[in-house]
C-alpha cells in the first residue's frame, strides 16, 4: 500500500513544551491560511506530561511554563505549582489559541522514521501505531524531540516479598500502596523523589517513609529566586544575576568551587551530602516538610532487594546491606532526564530547513527556550549563520555530573548573547517563558541592560570555558561547521532512536 502524502509549510514533530513553543514562534511568521502539521507519537498534546506520574507538580511558578507569551486561564496565585492536569489543560488552551492564528493539523499516534531534503523540500516519512505509512512534504521541519523523557519502570528485584513500583504506574495516593501501612523506600533524591515523599507523607502522616538518596541532590532555592508579594521589588536574586555570578566564576575546571558557590548562595537540600544538581527548584517549606516526614535517609545507591535466611535486605553499591520489612515498597525515583542515548544530530541542517532540538546538540539550558528562540533564527534565515555552540549534554552528564549544570548555564549565557545580537529586542521582551519576568519591570529592565552591556565583553571567557569542557571531557561542545562542511547526513534515520515526545 502506498503512503499517504500531506503537504505543508512547516512540520513540527513533538507536541510537548518545546514543540508548542516552536509552533508559537512559527505562528509569528506564517499567514493564517498557511498550513502547519503537528505530529506526535502520543495521542494528544502534552509531551512528557502525558506519561508522567499523576501527582507531579511544576517546580517553577506556573505562568512561565507556557508557549511563547500565552497566558494561563488558571485562577491561582502566580507562585502556584501547577498539577499535571492543570498543565495539560493549559497545553490544550495554548493549542486552541494558536489554531486561531494559523492552520494547524494534528497527527497523533505517528512516529517519525526519517527525513530527507531534496530540491528545497523536506520529505518526512512517518508510521502510525497501526502500521500505516505517511509522507509529509514540508518547506521546513522542526524536530522538537527535546529530552525525549520516557516513564521509569519499576526496579528489578530478586526478593519475592517486596513490592517494586514506579511512580508512573503507581499513584502514591491511591490503590494498594495507599491501602498498605508497610514501609516505603524511595530510591533517588531528585525532583521525582521529593514529589513522591511529599505525596506519601501528606496522605498518611506518620507512615514510615525512607529515602535511599544515592549521592544526594541540591536544588535552586525557590524562596530566593522567586520571593512573593511586595518582596519582589527589593528581595530575592534574579536568575540572570545567578547565571552571571556562576558563569563568571566557572572556567571549565573548577566545578567544586562553583558547586560550593551554589550551596552557599543559591541552593537548598535535605540530604547529609549532595553532589547532583539538575536546575530543579525546592522551597524551605517543602524541604522541611519532607525532612520531617522521613524516617531514615541513607546515602548510598540501590543494587537489589533479596530474601536471605528468613530476612529481606537491600543490597547497596558500597557493599553494605540494610534489613527491611519483607512487605516494603520499593519506589523507583531515579532520574528521567537525558537517560536514553540518541544518535548525534546537529541542531540545523546545512540548508537551515531542518531544526533539531535535542540533548545531543543542545544550544540552550531549557527546551522551552530552544523551542522559542531557534525557530526565530530559522524563519529569518539566520539559523546557519549564527555560530551557536552546541553541547552533547547526555555525554557530558554521563562523564561528569558535577560539571553538567555549570556547563549548561555557560552554554545558555553564551548563545543568548549571540541571539540577542541577531534578533530584535522585542523577541526577548515577548518571551513569556523567561522567569526574569517574575520581578517588576524596573528590575527586569536593569537585568536586561546589564546583560546587553556586558555580554560581548564576557564572550571570550565563556568560549574558553566551553572549549575547555570539550577538551577535558572529550565531548562535543563547539560551534557547528560552516554550511557545506557539516557532517549531518542528507537522510537521518531515527528508527533506532527512542520515540520522540
PyMOL commands that set and color helices and strands:
alter all, ss='L'
color gray80, all
select helices_A, chain A and resi 17-27+48-51+62-64+84-99+167-169+175-179+191-203+222-225+229-233+239-249+255-265+284-293+367-379+393-399+401-422+425-429+435-438+441-473
alter helices_A, ss='H'
color red, helices_A
select strands_A, chain A and resi 4-13+35-40+103-108+110-118+121-128+133-146+163-166+184-187+209-212+219-221+267-268+281-282+296-298+302-308+311-316+321-324+329-332+354-358+389-391+477-479
alter strands_A, ss='S'
color yellow, strands_A
deselect
rebuild
show_as cartoon
